[in-house]
Amino acid sequence: MQSKTIEIITCLVAGSVFAVGLAISGMTQPTKVVGFLDVTGDWDPSLALVMVGAIGVHLCAYRILPKMSKPLLSHTFRLPPDRPIDKPLITGAILFGVGWGVSGFCPGPALVSLTGGMAAAIPFVGGMLLGMVGFSIYKTTTQTSTPHAQMDA
């Protein structure tokens, strides 16, 4: 089998396992997510277990990956560059948090919900796509004036 085919199959399997995990954990249910975020009201701490599980997986990977000379299914590691905490990062984090808190969706679970036929995900995914397009337009119009745009080019 060609390496590109193996890569596609691996991505499909990993994405499917992730989607099933999101559905089983309740991350695709906006009311459950908002209940988790409502720490001053009727707080639902069950999603904290999902986060602890994710941290555990990341911790294992973080310990194993530096010891590997290359990934199992690729020639090189493709890691994002180190960047400082700056205004665009903080602004994006705030927008993400507000969107998550208001809608009960974040991008992955929203896409899983949409493919599962949940109509409530449509406005969120539409807004997410508009935001991505808007950011892309903003980035291309300000490409020469910001250091991040120069690094990404």
N, C-alpha and C positions, 0 to 999 in steps of 0.2 A: 504494500500500500504506500502511496506517495506521502511524503511528510506533510504536505498541505492538507491532504485528506485527513490524516491523523490529527492534525491541529484543529480542524473544523469539528471533527467528531468529539475530541476532548472538550472543546469549548461548549458544544451542544450538551454533552453529559454534565459538565460542571454547572452550566446555566440552569439546566433542568433540576439538578439536585438543589441548587440555591433557591429556585422558585418553589419547589416542594417544601423546603425548609421554612421559607417565608410564610407559606400558606398554613403549614402545621403550627407554627409558632404564634399565629394570629397577627402578624405584622401587616397583613393585607386587609385587616378590619379596622377602619378609621376610628370606630368607637373604642376599641381596645387600646389603640395608640394614644388617643386623646385622654383616656382614663389613666394611662401610664404617666402622661405628662402633667396631669392634674394632681400635683403633690399636696396642694392645700385643700382639696375636696375629697371625693371618693376615689382615692388612689388605688390603682391596680398595679402591683409590683411585678406581675408575672413576666413582663417583657425584660426585666432586669436579668432574668436567667438566660434569655436569648443573647443579651449583650455580654454576659459573663462567658457564655460558650464561644462567642465570636472572639473575645479577648484571648481565651485559651488557645484557640486555633492559631491566631496571629502570633501569640507568644511562642508556640512550638515552631512555626515557620520562621520566625525571627531568629530563633536559636539554630535551626538547621541550615537555612539558606546560606549564611556566610561560609559554611564548611564545604559547600558544593562548588565545584569548578564551573559547572554550567547547569542549566535547567534540564529536567528529564526529557522534555519534548521540544527543545529549541537549542539554538547554537549559543545564544548569549542571554543574559538577564537584561530586561528592559525596565529599568527603574526610573521613577521621576527624579528630576534634579532637585537638590536641596534649595529651598527658597526661604527667605525671611518671612516672619509674620508681619504683614503690611496691611494697609488700608483696604485694598481689593480683597484680600483673603478674609479680613474681618467682616467687610460688607457682605461678601458672599455667604459666610457662615451665619450672619444674622438673617439674611433673606431666606436661607435654607431652613433655619430654625423656626422662623415665623410661619413659613409655608407649611412646614411639618405640623406645627402646633395648631394652625387654623384648619387645615384640611384633614389631618390624620394620615396623610400619605407622604412617603418619600419616594424618590424615583423608582427604585427596584420593586417595592411592593405595589406601587401604582401600575407599573407595566404588567405585573402578574395579575393584579385585579382586573385590568382592562382585558387581558387575554382570557380571563375567566368569565367575562361578560358583566362585570360590575359597572353599571352606568355611572355611579358616583365618581369613578376614576377618570371619566372623559374630560371634565373641566380641568382637572389637575394636569393630566397629560398634555392637553391642549395648551395650557398656560406654561408648562415646562418647555414645550417645543417652541412657543413664541419667545420665551426667555432665552433659549439657546440661540435662536435666530437673531434676536436683538443684541445679545452679547457678541455674536460673530460679526454683526455689522459694526457695533461699537469698536471692537478690536481692530477691524480692518481700517476704520477711519482714524484711529489713534495709534496706529502701528509704529510710527516714528517718534511719538512723544513719550512713550513709557518704556522703562527698562524691561518689564516682563514681555511686552510684545516683541522687543528685539531679541530676547532670549528664545522665544517660541518660534520665531521665523525660520 
